[in-house]
Amino acid sequence: MSKALIHNLLSTPMDGKAIEERSLAIIDQEAAAHSFSADEWAVVRRMIHTTADFAMVDLVRFSPGAIAAARQALHAGAPIFCDSNMIRAGLSLARLQRNHAGYSASMLHCHVADSDVAQQAKEQHLPRSIFAVRKARGMLDGAIALFGNAPVALMELNRMIIEEGVCPALVIAMPVGFVHVIESKDEVMSLNVPWIAMPGRRGGSTLAVATLHALCMLDGKNS
């Protein structure tokens, strides 16, 4: 029987931080040429690290000033809206607190599993995510809004921006799927708010989390 591969690591130890640093170096070596700024590349590189998918280089888009808006919002301790509890659970308070010491779990908002939201959705035969965004209306101005799961939630936020003057500090627009997905992202990218988006069908909660974590670690801070 051949020797188990784990023994190679055990004989030449490499901790998690070293593995991550080597991974990022490989990404820098293998990625295609791009026109991202250094800070934008830090975000895209983290997304590649999360997915092992170099297609991110061609997919991710930033609005003008998105990085600056993200920094300002994080340093101010802006509340965070999440379209899924997967995003809420995946966010690192330690990383958020590098930007503002006051970040706590109570500042991460997700209402998709709330009983009143579920009841409204049942009565109106619509997805819960729409009513979850509506319930968060009072905290969305100046907030960071993350979408990795529910394109109709993003569409509802877009409506609020267009019709009600809601002004989030940053929209991370990465819902995944096949229905209402492309148009939800195209619409937010046409609006006068800061955004980071992945046009097309691709996306997901892990990418939305990776994006915010990368933003948290800018300004020369390491994960």
VOVOFI-286467 format. One record per residue (C-alpha): chain; x, y, z. Coordinates in nm, 2 decimals. Each point is the difference from the previous one (the first is absolute). Layout:
# VOVOFI-286467
<fiza chain="A" c1="X" c2="Y" c3="Z"/>
...
//
This chain:
# VOVOFI-286467
<fiza chain="A" c1="0.00" c2="0.00" c3="0.00"/>
<fiza chain="A" c1="0.13" c2="0.34" c3="-0.09"/>
<fiza chain="A" c1="0.08" c2="0.26" c3="0.27"/>
<fiza chain="A" c1="-0.29" c2="0.23" c3="0.08"/>
<fiza chain="A" c1="0.05" c2="0.35" c3="-0.14"/>
<fiza chain="A" c1="-0.06" c2="0.17" c3="0.33"/>
<fiza chain="A" c1="0.35" c2="-0.11" c3="0.11"/>
<fiza chain="A" c1="0.15" c2="0.24" c3="-0.25"/>
<fiza chain="A" c1="-0.15" c2="0.28" c3="0.18"/>
<fiza chain="A" c1="0.08" c2="-0.14" c3="0.34"/>
<fiza chain="A" c1="0.37" c2="-0.03" c3="-0.09"/>
<fiza chain="A" c1="0.01" c2="0.35" c3="-0.14"/>
<fiza chain="A" c1="-0.25" c2="0.19" c3="0.21"/>
<fiza chain="A" c1="-0.19" c2="0.29" c3="-0.15"/>
<fiza chain="A" c1="-0.27" c2="0.18" c3="0.21"/>
<fiza chain="A" c1="-0.32" c2="0.15" c3="-0.13"/>
<fiza chain="A" c1="0.14" c2="0.35" c3="-0.04"/>
<fiza chain="A" c1="0.29" c2="-0.14" c3="-0.21"/>
<fiza chain="A" c1="-0.23" c2="-0.20" c3="-0.21"/>
<fiza chain="A" c1="-0.22" c2="0.31" c3="-0.06"/>
<fiza chain="A" c1="0.30" c2="0.21" c3="-0.09"/>
<fiza chain="A" c1="0.13" c2="-0.26" c3="-0.25"/>
<fiza chain="A" c1="-0.35" c2="-0.02" c3="-0.15"/>
<fiza chain="A" c1="-0.02" c2="0.37" c3="-0.05"/>
<fiza chain="A" c1="0.35" c2="0.00" c3="-0.16"/>
<fiza chain="A" c1="-0.11" c2="-0.27" c3="-0.24"/>
<fiza chain="A" c1="-0.31" c2="0.21" c3="-0.09"/>
<fiza chain="A" c1="0.22" c2="0.30" c3="-0.07"/>
<fiza chain="A" c1="0.23" c2="-0.21" c3="-0.22"/>
<fiza chain="A" c1="-0.28" c2="-0.18" c3="-0.20"/>
<fiza chain="A" c1="-0.26" c2="0.28" c3="-0.04"/>
<fiza chain="A" c1="-0.04" c2="0.16" c3="-0.33"/>
<fiza chain="A" c1="0.09" c2="0.36" c3="-0.06"/>
<fiza chain="A" c1="-0.26" c2="0.24" c3="0.14"/>
<fiza chain="A" c1="-0.07" c2="0.37" c3="0.06"/>
<fiza chain="A" c1="-0.11" c2="-0.01" c3="0.36"/>
<fiza chain="A" c1="0.14" c2="0.24" c3="0.25"/>
<fiza chain="A" c1="0.21" c2="-0.16" c3="0.28"/>
<fiza chain="A" c1="-0.30" c2="0.01" c3="0.24"/>
<fiza chain="A" c1="-0.24" c2="-0.13" c3="-0.26"/>
<fiza chain="A" c1="0.24" c2="-0.28" c3="-0.07"/>
<fiza chain="A" c1="0.01" c2="-0.09" c3="0.37"/>
<fiza chain="A" c1="-0.37" c2="-0.06" c3="-0.02"/>
<fiza chain="A" c1="0.00" c2="-0.19" c3="-0.32"/>
<fiza chain="A" c1="0.30" c2="-0.21" c3="0.11"/>
<fiza chain="A" c1="-0.19" c2="-0.09" c3="0.32"/>
<fiza chain="A" c1="-0.29" c2="-0.11" c3="-0.21"/>
<fiza chain="A" c1="0.23" c2="-0.22" c3="-0.21"/>
<fiza chain="A" c1="0.14" c2="-0.14" c3="0.32"/>
<fiza chain="A" c1="-0.35" c2="-0.09" c3="0.11"/>
<fiza chain="A" c1="-0.10" c2="-0.17" c3="-0.32"/>
<fiza chain="A" c1="0.33" c2="-0.11" c3="-0.18"/>
<fiza chain="A" c1="-0.17" c2="0.16" c3="-0.30"/>
<fiza chain="A" c1="0.22" c2="0.24" c3="-0.20"/>
<fiza chain="A" c1="-0.31" c2="0.11" c3="-0.20"/>
<fiza chain="A" c1="-0.06" c2="0.25" c3="0.28"/>
<fiza chain="A" c1="0.25" c2="0.22" c3="-0.17"/>
<fiza chain="A" c1="-0.24" c2="0.05" c3="-0.29"/>
<fiza chain="A" c1="-0.32" c2="0.00" c3="0.21"/>
<fiza chain="A" c1="0.03" c2="0.24" c3="0.29"/>
<fiza chain="A" c1="-0.09" c2="0.37" c3="-0.05"/>
<fiza chain="A" c1="0.05" c2="0.30" c3="0.23"/>
<fiza chain="A" c1="-0.19" c2="0.33" c3="-0.02"/>
<fiza chain="A" c1="0.22" c2="0.31" c3="0.01"/>
<fiza chain="A" c1="0.08" c2="0.07" c3="0.36"/>
<fiza chain="A" c1="-0.12" c2="-0.33" c3="0.13"/>
<fiza chain="A" c1="0.32" c2="-0.08" c3="0.20"/>
<fiza chain="A" c1="0.00" c2="0.35" c3="0.16"/>
<fiza chain="A" c1="-0.37" c2="-0.04" c3="0.09"/>
<fiza chain="A" c1="0.07" c2="-0.34" c3="0.15"/>
<fiza chain="A" c1="0.29" c2="0.13" c3="0.21"/>
<fiza chain="A" c1="-0.21" c2="0.29" c3="0.13"/>
<fiza chain="A" c1="-0.30" c2="-0.21" c3="0.09"/>
<fiza chain="A" c1="0.21" c2="-0.27" c3="0.18"/>
<fiza chain="A" c1="0.20" c2="0.26" c3="0.19"/>
<fiza chain="A" c1="-0.32" c2="0.16" c3="0.11"/>
<fiza chain="A" c1="-0.15" c2="-0.33" c3="0.12"/>
<fiza chain="A" c1="-0.28" c2="0.00" c3="-0.26"/>
<fiza chain="A" c1="-0.27" c2="-0.26" c3="0.06"/>
<fiza chain="A" c1="0.00" c2="-0.30" c3="-0.23"/>
<fiza chain="A" c1="-0.30" c2="-0.15" c3="-0.18"/>
<fiza chain="A" c1="0.02" c2="-0.36" c3="-0.11"/>
<fiza chain="A" c1="-0.24" c2="-0.16" c3="-0.24"/>
<fiza chain="A" c1="0.06" c2="-0.35" c3="0.16"/>
<fiza chain="A" c1="0.09" c2="-0.14" c3="0.34"/>
<fiza chain="A" c1="0.29" c2="-0.18" c3="-0.17"/>
<fiza chain="A" c1="0.16" c2="0.34" c3="-0.07"/>
<fiza chain="A" c1="-0.07" c2="0.12" c3="0.35"/>
<fiza chain="A" c1="0.15" c2="-0.32" c3="0.15"/>
<fiza chain="A" c1="0.30" c2="0.02" c3="-0.22"/>
<fiza chain="A" c1="0.11" c2="0.36" c3="0.08"/>
<fiza chain="A" c1="0.29" c2="0.03" c3="0.24"/>
<fiza chain="A" c1="-0.05" c2="0.25" c3="0.28"/>
<fiza chain="A" c1="0.37" c2="0.00" c3="0.06"/>
<fiza chain="A" c1="0.06" c2="0.13" c3="-0.36"/>
<fiza chain="A" c1="-0.27" c2="0.26" c3="0.03"/>
<fiza chain="A" c1="0.14" c2="0.11" c3="0.34"/>
<fiza chain="A" c1="0.33" c2="0.08" c3="-0.17"/>
<fiza chain="A" c1="-0.18" c2="0.29" c3="-0.16"/>
<fiza chain="A" c1="-0.23" c2="0.10" c3="0.28"/>
<fiza chain="A" c1="0.02" c2="-0.15" c3="0.36"/>
<fiza chain="A" c1="-0.37" c2="0.04" c3="0.05"/>
<fiza chain="A" c1="-0.11" c2="-0.27" c3="-0.25"/>
<fiza chain="A" c1="-0.21" c2="-0.27" c3="0.17"/>
<fiza chain="A" c1="-0.24" c2="-0.27" c3="-0.11"/>
<fiza chain="A" c1="-0.29" c2="0.24" c3="0.05"/>
<fiza chain="A" c1="0.12" c2="0.22" c3="-0.29"/>
<fiza chain="A" c1="-0.04" c2="-0.29" c3="-0.25"/>
<fiza chain="A" c1="-0.36" c2="0.00" c3="-0.11"/>
<fiza chain="A" c1="-0.18" c2="-0.28" c3="-0.18"/>
<fiza chain="A" c1="-0.38" c2="-0.04" c3="0.03"/>
<fiza chain="A" c1="-0.07" c2="-0.27" c3="-0.26"/>
<fiza chain="A" c1="-0.08" c2="-0.26" c3="0.28"/>
<fiza chain="A" c1="-0.21" c2="0.24" c3="0.21"/>
<fiza chain="A" c1="-0.36" c2="-0.13" c3="0.06"/>
<fiza chain="A" c1="-0.17" c2="0.32" c3="-0.11"/>
<fiza chain="A" c1="0.20" c2="0.00" c3="-0.32"/>
<fiza chain="A" c1="-0.10" c2="-0.36" c3="-0.07"/>
<fiza chain="A" c1="-0.36" c2="0.08" c3="0.06"/>
<fiza chain="A" c1="0.00" c2="0.30" c3="-0.23"/>
<fiza chain="A" c1="0.16" c2="-0.21" c3="-0.27"/>
<fiza chain="A" c1="-0.26" c2="-0.27" c3="0.04"/>
<fiza chain="A" c1="-0.29" c2="0.24" c3="-0.02"/>
<fiza chain="A" c1="0.13" c2="0.18" c3="-0.31"/>
<fiza chain="A" c1="0.15" c2="-0.31" c3="-0.18"/>
<fiza chain="A" c1="0.34" c2="0.17" c3="-0.03"/>
<fiza chain="A" c1="0.35" c2="-0.09" c3="0.12"/>
<fiza chain="A" c1="0.09" c2="0.07" c3="0.36"/>
<fiza chain="A" c1="0.31" c2="0.19" c3="-0.11"/>
<fiza chain="A" c1="-0.21" c2="0.29" c3="-0.13"/>
<fiza chain="A" c1="-0.16" c2="0.06" c3="0.34"/>
<fiza chain="A" c1="0.33" c2="-0.05" c3="0.18"/>
<fiza chain="A" c1="0.14" c2="0.30" c3="-0.19"/>
<fiza chain="A" c1="-0.32" c2="0.20" c3="0.08"/>
<fiza chain="A" c1="0.03" c2="-0.08" c3="0.36"/>
<fiza chain="A" c1="0.36" c2="0.13" c3="0.00"/>
<fiza chain="A" c1="-0.11" c2="0.33" c3="-0.16"/>
<fiza chain="A" c1="0.09" c2="0.21" c3="0.31"/>
<fiza chain="A" c1="0.37" c2="-0.11" c3="0.00"/>
<fiza chain="A" c1="0.08" c2="0.00" c3="-0.37"/>
<fiza chain="A" c1="0.11" c2="0.36" c3="-0.04"/>
<fiza chain="A" c1="0.37" c2="0.01" c3="0.05"/>
<fiza chain="A" c1="0.01" c2="-0.38" c3="0.04"/>
<fiza chain="A" c1="0.21" c2="-0.27" c3="-0.18"/>
<fiza chain="A" c1="-0.24" c2="-0.23" c3="-0.18"/>
<fiza chain="A" c1="0.11" c2="-0.35" c3="-0.10"/>
<fiza chain="A" c1="-0.18" c2="-0.22" c3="-0.26"/>
<fiza chain="A" c1="0.12" c2="-0.35" c3="-0.07"/>
<fiza chain="A" c1="-0.32" c2="-0.20" c3="-0.01"/>
<fiza chain="A" c1="-0.31" c2="0.20" c3="-0.09"/>
<fiza chain="A" c1="-0.03" c2="0.20" c3="-0.32"/>
<fiza chain="A" c1="-0.35" c2="0.11" c3="0.08"/>
<fiza chain="A" c1="0.13" c2="0.15" c3="0.32"/>
<fiza chain="A" c1="0.25" c2="0.20" c3="-0.20"/>
<fiza chain="A" c1="-0.28" c2="0.11" c3="-0.24"/>
<fiza chain="A" c1="-0.20" c2="0.12" c3="0.30"/>
<fiza chain="A" c1="0.30" c2="0.20" c3="0.13"/>
<fiza chain="A" c1="0.04" c2="0.15" c3="-0.35"/>
<fiza chain="A" c1="-0.37" c2="0.11" c3="0.01"/>
<fiza chain="A" c1="0.06" c2="0.16" c3="0.34"/>
<fiza chain="A" c1="0.29" c2="0.19" c3="-0.14"/>
<fiza chain="A" c1="-0.19" c2="0.11" c3="-0.31"/>
<fiza chain="A" c1="-0.34" c2="0.08" c3="0.16"/>
<fiza chain="A" c1="0.08" c2="0.07" c3="0.36"/>
<fiza chain="A" c1="0.34" c2="0.16" c3="-0.01"/>
<fiza chain="A" c1="0.16" c2="-0.27" c3="0.21"/>
<fiza chain="A" c1="0.38" c2="0.05" c3="-0.01"/>
<fiza chain="A" c1="0.21" c2="-0.29" c3="0.12"/>
<fiza chain="A" c1="0.37" c2="0.06" c3="0.05"/>
<fiza chain="A" c1="0.09" c2="-0.30" c3="-0.21"/>
<fiza chain="A" c1="-0.18" c2="-0.28" c3="-0.18"/>
<fiza chain="A" c1="0.18" c2="-0.33" c3="-0.05"/>
<fiza chain="A" c1="-0.21" c2="-0.15" c3="-0.27"/>
<fiza chain="A" c1="0.07" c2="-0.37" c3="-0.06"/>
<fiza chain="A" c1="-0.32" c2="-0.20" c3="0.01"/>
<fiza chain="A" c1="0.03" c2="-0.33" c3="-0.18"/>
<fiza chain="A" c1="-0.26" c2="-0.18" c3="-0.21"/>
<fiza chain="A" c1="-0.21" c2="0.00" c3="-0.32"/>
<fiza chain="A" c1="-0.31" c2="0.21" c3="0.07"/>
<fiza chain="A" c1="0.01" c2="0.38" c3="0.04"/>
<fiza chain="A" c1="0.38" c2="-0.03" c3="0.06"/>
<fiza chain="A" c1="0.15" c2="0.18" c3="-0.30"/>
<fiza chain="A" c1="-0.25" c2="0.28" c3="0.00"/>
<fiza chain="A" c1="0.03" c2="0.06" c3="0.37"/>
<fiza chain="A" c1="0.38" c2="0.06" c3="-0.03"/>
<fiza chain="A" c1="-0.03" c2="0.20" c3="-0.32"/>
<fiza chain="A" c1="-0.25" c2="0.23" c3="0.17"/>
<fiza chain="A" c1="0.21" c2="0.07" c3="0.31"/>
<fiza chain="A" c1="0.30" c2="0.07" c3="-0.23"/>
<fiza chain="A" c1="-0.21" c2="0.28" c3="-0.17"/>
<fiza chain="A" c1="-0.07" c2="0.17" c3="0.33"/>
<fiza chain="A" c1="0.19" c2="0.29" c3="0.17"/>
<fiza chain="A" c1="0.11" c2="-0.20" c3="0.30"/>
<fiza chain="A" c1="0.34" c2="-0.17" c3="0.07"/>
<fiza chain="A" c1="0.00" c2="-0.36" c3="-0.10"/>
<fiza chain="A" c1="0.22" c2="-0.31" c3="-0.05"/>
<fiza chain="A" c1="-0.17" c2="-0.25" c3="-0.23"/>
<fiza chain="A" c1="0.03" c2="-0.32" c3="-0.19"/>
<fiza chain="A" c1="-0.21" c2="0.04" c3="-0.32"/>
<fiza chain="A" c1="-0.16" c2="-0.31" c3="-0.14"/>
<fiza chain="A" c1="-0.13" c2="-0.31" c3="0.17"/>
<fiza chain="A" c1="0.30" c2="-0.08" c3="0.22"/>
<fiza chain="A" c1="0.03" c2="0.11" c3="0.37"/>
<fiza chain="A" c1="-0.08" c2="-0.15" c3="0.34"/>
<fiza chain="A" c1="0.01" c2="0.08" c3="0.37"/>
<fiza chain="A" c1="0.37" c2="-0.11" c3="0.03"/>
<fiza chain="A" c1="0.10" c2="0.25" c3="-0.26"/>
<fiza chain="A" c1="-0.19" c2="0.28" c3="0.17"/>
<fiza chain="A" c1="0.17" c2="-0.09" c3="0.33"/>
<fiza chain="A" c1="0.34" c2="-0.02" c3="-0.16"/>
<fiza chain="A" c1="-0.05" c2="0.34" c3="-0.16"/>
<fiza chain="A" c1="-0.08" c2="0.17" c3="0.33"/>
<fiza chain="A" c1="0.28" c2="-0.18" c3="0.18"/>
<fiza chain="A" c1="0.25" c2="0.12" c3="-0.26"/>
<fiza chain="A" c1="-0.13" c2="0.35" c3="0.04"/>
<fiza chain="A" c1="0.05" c2="-0.03" c3="0.38"/>
<fiza chain="A" c1="0.36" c2="-0.09" c3="-0.05"/>
<fiza chain="A" c1="0.11" c2="0.29" c3="-0.22"/>
<fiza chain="A" c1="0.23" c2="0.27" c3="0.12"/>
<fiza chain="A" c1="0.29" c2="-0.24" c3="0.03"/>
<fiza chain="A" c1="-0.18" c2="-0.22" c3="0.26"/>
<fiza chain="A" c1="0.05" c2="-0.37" c3="-0.04"/>
<fiza chain="A" c1="-0.25" c2="-0.28" c3="0.06"/>
//
